[in-house]
Amino acid sequence: MSTPDQQRGEERHGRSNKVNVRNDSRRKGHSHHNITSNNSTRSENSRNGSISSGKKTARPASQRDVSRPAMVVLHAAVRRSTRKSRRNGKSSRATRAKLYKQGYHRGYDEGVRQGQSSFGLVFEGVSIIIPTYNQREYVLQCVSSIEKHTPAPFEIIVVDNASKDGTAKAMLRKGGMVRVAALDQNRGFAGGVNHGLMMARGRHIIVLNNDTLVTPGWLDNMMTCLASDPKIGLVGPVTNYIGGDQQIEVPYREVGEMWSFAAIQNRPDADKHRITDRLVGFCWLFSRELLERVGYLDEGYAVGNYEDDDWIIRVKLAGYQLAVAGDAFIHHFGSVSMKALGEQDFAVVNKDNEQFYNQKWGDPHGLVAETSRLASQHTSGTSSGQQEDRDMSTIDSRQRISTQGSQDPALQFRRSCEFYPEGAFLSDAKGDVYTLTSGLRRKLNIPVPRGISPVQVAKPDLLAIPAGDALISAGDVQGWPMESHQVQNKAVQDSPHLWAEGSIVAAVDAPEIRYQISGGKRRRFVSVYAAERWGIHSGHIISVSAEQLNSLEEGWPIIAPPQLLNPDL
């Protein structure tokens, strides 16, 4: 056995041998040790404040000196491994990004393909449209109540009018049957509803306020009411807070107490169904066919109010009746979006919308009554069944899919285009131009002649009009509206009066009431605004006597088309 002194000597000898081996390795050109040693020397000299000359300086051997090369080599290997991992990581991320883009484009292209192939098709369910603005909590409650108390199939379309409270994100998180349209600006109630109508795919449609809670049986009972009579086109429920005869007395004060009351109120009872003259737009149920006949809401009404009354007038002009389903109760918190404007702003908006409504319609109730009288006369005259057969034979096949029922000639349902002037020019948002001739739309496949200013209508409104032959020659295009001096001396065929087809006339003693001569009949513009919307001004009007005017049979009135501010419609 070695003595302690011998052991210490052997240790010193071993360390000395290791140093010698290392120095031999340097001399033999082991480059990684050589470079590392030089780097270490330069680094050490720098820390000491000296400049390295590159020479290897002999230094006494120590434990620290012996272990340094192994440590430095290890660190260098780690750095190389890290750099490689980073390179591999960047490459991996780039690959993932590339694959994501490829998948995204494939999915997008497939979505476009499916959208094109399914255009115009509908599903046998209900599209529930909810326009909203800065009322996240209310709309969340509303959607939850629909999901809980509405039988499938249905879809929920939430149209967010550029809310600032995170409504769109909250709705997107809901997923499921909720579809979300996040608009870039507040388009008001009419604009929000129209956007939802554009997206709707259901055979039936509901427009619903965001500050409502639906209850068990609400939809089934409303559907039963709608189906009870083919003349009924629009159904609304009863509620605790609304104007008109849809408001009923309720015993509860808190929402928690409402559910037990609703369970009793919503017991199916056809005796609670009744015809009404007005339905407030907080909750409407109607068919897609009605939408195709009546069209979109008028976006000329700012924010909200009166656009629902406007649409109701057009529903009645089309020949439909309105009904209240008294066995369908929903809770209404009450115009929260309008109240958010403040009393002063609300009063201004309400007054402006009322003025616009009166300016547009004049006497709407008299207009509806007169149109109903004319419809009765038409029923006893020309067979409306033949007219309907002609319309159905020429209508776009994609629209025919969703225009079923209402085949009874006695019902006399009409389309908006029947209240547009003969010879008028219509355009859609894309710029395609059509002329309206004998109830047909004829596309202009030539540049629009000078002096003609087409009136924009929604694409679905155009598709709902039966198609006629396209116009390919400028000689086939008649001017609209014609100046009075152009038509003064042209006679209407088989008529003793010296007014050409399409002439604009007015009685001497009532110049503000304007008519168009069409098919030997006089058709009254319902207001000065309606005439102006179709481009009529004083230079187009021929003054005639009241006796001459009244000698002509009366035709369908002429109304103003709705204003559409959304370029997507």
Buried (B, 14 or more C-beta within 10 A) or exposed (E): EEEEEEEEEEEEEEBEEEBEEBEEEBEEEBEEBBEBBBEBBBEEBEEEEEEBEEEEEEEEBEEEBEEBBEEBEEEBEEEEEEEEEEEEEEEEEEEEEEEEEEEEEEEEEEEEEEEEEEEBEBEEBBBBBBBBBBBBEBBBBBBEBBBEBBEEEBBBBBBBBBBEBEBBEBBBEBEEBBBBBBBEEBBBBBBBBBBBBBBBBBBBBBBBBBBBBBBBBBBBBBBBBBEBEBBBBBBBBBBBBBEEBBBBEBEBEEEEEBBEBBEEBBEEEEEBBEEBEBBBBBBBBBBBBBBBBBBBBBBBBBBBBBBBBBBBBBBBBBBBBBBBBBBBBBBBBBBBBBEEBEEEEBEBBBEBBBEBBBBBBBEBEEBBEBBEEBBEEBBEEEEBEEBBEEBEEBBBEEBBEBBEEBEEBEBBBBBBBBBBBBBBBBBBBEEBBBBBBEBBBBBBEBEBEEEBEBBBBBBBBBBBBBBBEEBEEEEEBBBBBBBBEEBEEBEBEEBEBBBBBBBBBBBEEEEEBBBBBBEBBBBBBBBBBBBEBBBBEEEBBBEBEEEBBEEBEBBBBBBBBBBBBBEEB
